[in-house]
Amino acid sequence: MLAISVVAVIAFILLIAFVPGKLYCLIPASVVFIVSIVLEFNRDKIYNIKERNRELAEEKETYEQYIEEIKAVMVSCGINSVQKRKALKAECKANLEQQAKPYKTVSSNAYSMLIGVPLGALISAIMNDGGDATAVVNIIELIIFGLMIIGLSKVFKTLRYYSDGYFKDRYLLDALNELEYAED
């Protein structure tokens, strides 16, 4: 099925490139569409049922062990009630929001002042008989500068996320969410 799909996609690309304007390209596109439909309705028949059941049982066992480990760690740290877990979860959320807040502000301000407004000015300059070439270049440079600020903001956010240990809050929050999900 995968080979048929790959060949159909390659044929589609070649037909579009070498025979533009003809409807021949619809043949390989329809093959990909039909293969996806066949896979959707027959996905369970493709699996080896015995192996699939074994795999699902292993995943369930591993998941249950993971949940038991989370519970054991929580109890060993004195977090043995739902209220304490909720308080810990709220603290993790607050820490993560606190870490992300300044970077969201920088990114949104950079977007509005250095990308959104100049983009409108660029469109206006281009629509007015092509605009002044130097003005267009300056506007494009301003947009690129805004994109660089947003990119640097994301880099600094990621560096601080790991250097200040916020990733631990994320892991703990994920574990608490998983524990809450498993108990429901």
URZI-V768284 format. One record per residue. N is the residue number from 1. OMEGA is omega in degrees with one decimal (* if undefined). Layout:
BEGIN
N,OMEGA + N,OMEGA
END
This chain:
BEGIN
1,179.3 + 2,-179.9 + 3,178.7 + 4,179.8 + 5,-180.0 + 6,178.9 + 7,-180.0 + 8,178.6 + 9,177.7 + 10,178.1 + 11,178.3 + 12,-179.5 + 13,-179.9 + 14,179.5 + 15,177.8 + 16,-177.4 + 17,-171.9 + 18,179.0 + 19,-177.9 + 20,177.0 + 21,178.4 + 22,-179.3 + 23,178.0 + 24,-177.5 + 25,178.9 + 26,179.9 + 27,178.6 + 28,177.8 + 29,178.4 + 30,176.9 + 31,178.4 + 32,179.3 + 33,-179.5 + 34,178.5 + 35,179.6 + 36,177.4 + 37,179.6 + 38,178.9 + 39,-179.5 + 40,-176.0 + 41,-176.7 + 42,-175.1 + 43,-179.6 + 44,-179.9 + 45,-179.3 + 46,-178.4 + 47,166.5 + 48,-170.6 + 49,-178.3 + 50,179.6 + 51,179.8 + 52,177.9 + 53,177.1 + 54,179.0 + 55,178.4 + 56,178.0 + 57,177.6 + 58,178.9 + 59,179.2 + 60,179.9 + 61,178.9 + 62,179.0 + 63,179.6 + 64,176.2 + 65,178.6 + 66,179.7 + 67,178.7 + 68,177.1 + 69,177.9 + 70,179.9 + 71,-178.8 + 72,179.2 + 73,179.4 + 74,-179.6 + 75,-179.6 + 76,177.6 + 77,177.0 + 78,178.7 + 79,-171.8 + 80,178.0 + 81,-179.4 + 82,-179.8 + 83,179.0 + 84,177.9 + 85,178.4 + 86,178.3 + 87,178.4 + 88,178.1 + 89,178.4 + 90,178.6 + 91,177.9 + 92,178.6 + 93,-179.6 + 94,178.8 + 95,-178.8 + 96,177.8 + 97,178.5 + 98,179.7 + 99,-175.0 + 100,-172.2 + 101,-177.5 + 102,-178.2 + 103,174.8 + 104,179.1 + 105,179.1 + 106,-178.4 + 107,-178.4 + 108,177.2 + 109,178.5 + 110,179.3 + 111,-175.6 + 112,-175.5 + 113,-172.5 + 114,178.3 + 115,-175.0 + 116,-179.1 + 117,178.7 + 118,178.1 + 119,175.0 + 120,178.0 + 121,178.6 + 122,178.7 + 123,178.8 + 124,-179.9 + 125,-179.8 + 126,-178.8 + 127,179.9 + 128,176.8 + 129,175.9 + 130,177.2 + 131,177.4 + 132,-175.3 + 133,-179.4 + 134,177.6 + 135,178.8 + 136,179.6 + 137,179.2 + 138,178.5 + 139,178.1 + 140,177.3 + 141,178.0 + 142,177.6 + 143,178.2 + 144,176.9 + 145,176.9 + 146,177.2 + 147,178.0 + 148,178.8 + 149,178.3 + 150,178.1 + 151,178.0 + 152,177.0 + 153,178.8 + 154,178.2 + 155,179.8 + 156,177.8 + 157,179.7 + 158,178.5 + 159,179.4 + 160,178.5 + 161,-178.9 + 162,-176.4 + 163,-179.8 + 164,173.7 + 165,178.6 + 166,177.5 + 167,177.2 + 168,175.9 + 169,179.2 + 170,178.8 + 171,179.5 + 172,178.0 + 173,177.5 + 174,179.0 + 175,178.3 + 176,177.1 + 177,179.6 + 178,178.4 + 179,177.3 + 180,178.5 + 181,-177.5 + 182,-179.2 + 183,178.9 + 184,*
END
